[in-house]
Amino acid sequence: MAHERASFDEGRVNEAIETAQRHSNALRQESGGSPVLTDGALSVAAECVSVTVHNGEVCLSLPLGIGNVCLPVPSWVPDGEAAKACIDICTKWGVPCGVEVTVSIAGEKIVSKGFGCSC
């Protein structure tokens, strides 16, 4: 039997994207439309959700069309352990191009994985 996948609030994801777009637009305005000495990459925190370890993994439903993923956790983390999964929206010049997921237990990072462009 598959366990439930935690998902992230679409509104919070959209707010992170809007924040990145505002930043990109401000850079363009400050430079008068000239190329800015930056690669345009920006990572914006979107949300953290509570998750539970099941069969040595944490499963999530990711936004931006990425879909369902399961991330492995170390074997010393017992099934049923409460964890926190956070996503950052990765953008290039204000355009979303991926996410980075970090899973933590008691404030300690257990696993981190990027999907799409790097943050």
N, C-alpha and C positions, 0 to 999 in steps of 0.2 A: 504494500500500500504506500503510495507516495505521500509525502507530508506537504503541508501548506507552504507556499512560497510567500515570503514577505514582499511587499511592494512599496513603492515610494509615491508620495502625493504629487500628482501632476502639477498642481498649483505651485508647490515649492520648487519643482524642477523648472517650471516656466519663469519663476522669479529669479532663479540663478542665471538662466539664459539672458533675461532682460538686463540683469546687472552687468554681465559680460558685454552685452551690446552697448550699453551706456558708456562703459569704459572705452571700448573701441571707438565709438563716435567722438568721445572727448579727446582721444589721442589725435584723431584726424583733424578736429577743429583746432587744437593747439598747434598743430604743425602746418595749418593752412592748406591741408590736403596733400602736402608733400609726404613722401615715404618717411616713416618714423623708424628710428634705429631700435627696432625690436622685432622679434619673430611673430608677434601677434598672439602668442599662446597665453591663455589665462585659464586658471582653474578656480571655480567658484563652488563653495559648499552649498549643497541643496538640502539635504535632510539626513537624519539618522533614525533608524527604526530598530525596535527590539526583535531579535530573532532567537531561535533555539537550535542548538546543535542536534542533528539527527543522523545516525549512521555515519558519523565522522565528517559531516559536511553541513554547510549552511546554504539554503537555496533561496534565491531571490528572483523577482520579476523586475527587470531593468527597463528604464525608459528609453526614448529615442529609437525605438524599433529594435533594440538589442535583444530583448526577449528574456526567456528563462535561463538562469545559470545556477549551477551549484559550485561552491568553492570548498575545497578540502580544508579541514582543520587538523592540527597535529593530534596524534593518537592519545596524548596525555589529557586532552580535553574530553570529559565524559559526555555521553549522550544525555540530552536534557538540560545541558548547561545553557544558562541565559547569556546572550551576547548582544552586541550592538553593531549594526551594519550601517555605515555612512557612505554616501556617494557625493562625489565632486563632479560637476559638469565641466568637461574639458572643451574649450573653444579655441578657434583660430580667428582672429579679427572679428570676434562677436558671433561667429557661426558655430553652433554646437557640432562637435565631431566625435564625441565619445564620453565615457564616464570612467571614473576610478572608484573602486569599491574598497573600503577598508573594514575589516571585521575585528572588533576588540572585545576582550573579556576583562572586566575589572580595570579598565583604562589601559590595558596592555594590547598593543597591536598583535594580532594572531596571523592574519593573512591580508594581503593587498593585491588587487589585480586590476589592470587597466583593460578597457574594451574600446576599440576605435583609436583615435589619435591619442598621443601621450599628453598628459597634463603637465 
